[in-house]
Amino acid sequence: MASPKKGSQLAIIGAGSVGSAIAFACLMRSVVSELLINDFNEKICEGQVLDLQDAAFVSATKVKVATLRQCGEADIIVITAGARQRPGETRDALVLRNEEILKGVLEGMQPIKKTAILVLVANPVNILTCMAQKMSGLPTHQVIGTGTLLDSVRLRVALKQHLHVSERSIHAYIVGDHGDKQVAVWSSAHVGGKPLLAFEKLQGIDLDEEAKKVANKAYSIIDLKGATSFGIAAVVSEIALSITLNRLTISPLSTYSERFDACLSFPVSLGTNGVDTIVYPDMDEKELALVEASAKTTREACAKYTK
């Protein structure tokens, strides 16, 4: 278990199913010394904090209700607040409903701590990350989205069933968009230095169908229980640990890409100062074309909402 840095704070905006799950995951892993929780529904927020405090005996973490202004002073600020994705609704359809929510949250936190790392969880994550980079006043390398990290984890777990190796040993990435336009980069994926496509156990497996199942998994969960929460909570706790411990872990996250002139999800090294380096995986012509198409769509959407 990580040892939380003394005085370190992580703020979570939104105490619903996603925000509370993230708080619990960070609490269990002792990511920081203090968790700040904020929600427009003060009653729910207070209830979540009281419940989380009962679990705090397993770590050295304090949990408390905080104002938006107090959250703006945290080292890591996680924004989950947003309209919930309805069954059958695309992530892009959420943008209109989430734009005003994000604007209100960022205005309420001003002035945001200059060294803070802002993590966007709400969808559509690429577009909201772009908005937050424009609205927050922070450098772009300090404003990231959860991107396709969860999608990449889902892909590796699916491949694990065929290869019988740990998902942590499978270096396969989904990049671009967290949603219907996500791109599985098969051409440069590998396990133990061996190209993924060279494994006999994967011969006859429809990899495009596997990628499609990964892209649709969130919709299945939403149809069954109303929202996804546990997977994204684990992902955010991993992101937060990479920041607080300056791990420089490579993870596919939403960030501004000069190469594609858009906020897209690519493998990045993440540490205390935010994004250090973007690592562009080798892509074949088909994969690159799909990423470029996704970049064009994201660029046009961001231009519409960040004038």
Secondary structure as UniProt FT lines:
FT   TURN            6..7
FT   STRAND          9..13
FT   HELIX           17..28
FT   TURN            29..30
FT   STRAND          34..38
FT   HELIX           42..55
FT   HELIX           56..58
FT   STRAND          62..65
FT   HELIX           68..71
FT   TURN            72..73
FT   STRAND          76..79
FT   TURN            87..88
FT   HELIX           92..94
FT   HELIX           95..109
FT   TURN            114..115
FT   STRAND          117..120
FT   HELIX           125..136
FT   HELIX           140..142
FT   STRAND          143..145
FT   TURN            147..148
FT   HELIX           149..163
FT   HELIX           167..169
FT   STRAND          170..176
FT   TURN            180..181
FT   STRAND          183..191
FT   TURN            192..193
FT   STRAND          194..195
FT   HELIX           196..198
FT   HELIX           200..202
FT   TURN            203..204
FT   HELIX           207..225
FT   HELIX           230..244
FT   TURN            245..246
FT   STRAND          249..257
FT   TURN            258..261
FT   STRAND          262..271
FT   TURN            272..273
FT   STRAND          274..278
FT   HELIX           285..305
//
